[in-house]
Amino acid sequence: MREAITVRAALRRAQAVLDNEQAAKRLLADCLEQTWGWVSLHHDNALDAHQQTRLDNWLARAQAGEPLAYVTGRMGFWTLDLQVTPDVLIPRPATETLVEQALILGGNSPQQVLDLGTGSGAIALALASERPQWQLVGTDTNPAALNIAKANARACEITNAQFVQGDWFGAVHGQRFNGIVCNPPYIDPADPAVADSVRGFEPHAALFSADAGLADLRHVITGAPAHLTAGGWLAVEHGYKQAGQAGPVGKLFADAGFAEVSTHKDLEGHPRVTTGRSPANHD
Ligand SMILES: C[S@@+](CC[C@H](N)C(=O)[O-])C[C@H]1O[C@@H](n2cnc3c(N)ncnc32)[C@H](O)[C@@H]1O
């Protein structure tokens, strides 16, 4: 039988692998199904055999380069603690800029809001939690992702969000919304700078888009006016690297007839989100 190790020793092992005290503490808390605070207060507790086996397994996966969110199955986004699996993109802090802009555009009035390519449900659930008076519809082509989004809605006790399968606007044929948010795949498949932990572990259908990353953005922006009410708003996330996508995306908004087009920076100062309003009179 293996000798039991203490929380203190487990933390030391996790830190040696992850080279980051906070990440080590987070991983150990999830592994022991305890809070961060509990880990700090119970350094002398012993791990049981099951916990020790799980820790070995998790640290081996982390050492092999798997993102920690997939190892632990959890990721914080906005105010929510979300389940994530390799079926969904790991929600990024930069996407909180998209949530902020959508909250500003939609204001406090009741709204029907569409989240295209919802993945884990991160954006739809953040908006639904902030605006109980809004009704959110999240869509995705991937049924496994939709199951995660629905599970996250249940776990977060969010009842004003529903999830539908379909290819972009095909999921909401003939429907119009007050607002549309979308964080589509926008990485150029030829981009050499994509980290191994991203290219090797995250779903390629969530990452890459043809035409230097612009194909899905073009499809969504061009199709949006037909699914917005008069004066409705659109907010999309896009890339900023190399030549940057803000310029071409702004032009796509203008060509589709959007007014009040503007680009917003994420917390790192990168132009990351573009927004606009559908003209008051359109078909
Ligand atoms: C960049 S991820 C965004 C996930 C989530 N909204 C977020 O921000 O974390 C893009 C999402 O779009 C979905 N997707 C890709 N192609 C799609 C399509 N043709 N129709 C609908 N969703 C699509 C992917 O499955 C993936 O979940």
The ligand as an SDF file (V2000), in Angstrom:
LIG
                    3D

 27 29  0  0  0  0  0  0  0  0999 V2000
  -14.5720   30.3100  -30.6610 C   0  0  0  0  0  0  0  0  0  0  0  0
  -15.7510   29.1020  -30.1390 S   0  0  0  0  0  0  0  0  0  0  0  0
  -16.7300   30.0860  -29.0200 C   0  0  0  0  0  0  0  0  0  0  0  0
  -17.3690   29.3110  -27.8920 C   0  0  0  0  0  0  0  0  0  0  0  0
  -18.0290   30.1940  -26.8230 C   0  0  0  0  0  0  0  0  0  0  0  0
  -19.0290   31.0600  -27.4030 N   0  0  0  0  0  0  0  0  0  0  0  0
  -16.9900   31.0410  -26.1250 C   0  0  0  0  0  0  0  0  0  0  0  0
  -16.8940   32.2310  -26.4130 O   0  0  0  0  0  0  0  0  0  0  0  0
  -16.2460   30.4980  -25.2950 O   0  0  0  0  0  0  0  0  0  0  0  0
  -16.7640   28.9760  -31.5890 C   0  0  0  0  0  0  0  0  0  0  0  0
  -17.9730   28.0710  -31.4650 C   0  0  0  0  0  0  0  0  0  0  0  0
  -18.6710   28.1050  -32.7110 O   0  0  0  0  0  0  0  0  0  0  0  0
  -19.1490   26.8060  -33.0070 C   0  0  0  0  0  0  0  0  0  0  0  0
  -19.3330   26.7110  -34.4700 N   0  0  0  0  0  0  0  0  0  0  0  0
  -18.4090   26.4780  -35.4230 C   0  0  0  0  0  0  0  0  0  0  0  0
  -18.9780   26.4550  -36.6370 N   0  0  0  0  0  0  0  0  0  0  0  0
  -20.3070   26.6840  -36.4400 C   0  0  0  0  0  0  0  0  0  0  0  0
  -21.4360   26.7950  -37.3100 C   0  0  0  0  0  0  0  0  0  0  0  0
  -21.2980   26.6310  -38.6290 N   0  0  0  0  0  0  0  0  0  0  0  0
  -22.6450   27.0470  -36.7570 N   0  0  0  0  0  0  0  0  0  0  0  0
  -22.7830   27.2200  -35.4070 C   0  0  0  0  0  0  0  0  0  0  0  0
  -21.7530   27.1220  -34.5440 N   0  0  0  0  0  0  0  0  0  0  0  0
  -20.5260   26.8660  -35.0470 C   0  0  0  0  0  0  0  0  0  0  0  0
  -18.0640   25.8830  -32.4680 C   0  0  0  0  0  0  0  0  0  0  0  0
  -18.5640   24.5620  -32.2680 O   0  0  0  0  0  0  0  0  0  0  0  0
  -17.6750   26.6040  -31.1770 C   0  0  0  0  0  0  0  0  0  0  0  0
  -18.4350   26.1540  -30.0910 O   0  0  0  0  0  0  0  0  0  0  0  0
  1  2  1  0
  2  3  1  0
  2 10  1  0
  3  4  1  0
  4  5  1  0
  5  6  1  0
  5  7  1  0
  7  8  2  0
  7  9  1  0
 10 11  1  0
 11 12  1  0
 11 26  1  0
 12 13  1  0
 13 14  1  0
 13 24  1  0
 14 15  1  0
 14 23  1  0
 15 16  2  0
 16 17  1  0
 17 18  1  0
 17 23  2  0
 18 19  1  0
 18 20  2  0
 20 21  1  0
 21 22  2  0
 22 23  1  0
 24 25  1  0
 24 26  1  0
 26 27  1  0
M  CHG  2   2   1   9  -1
M  END
$$$$
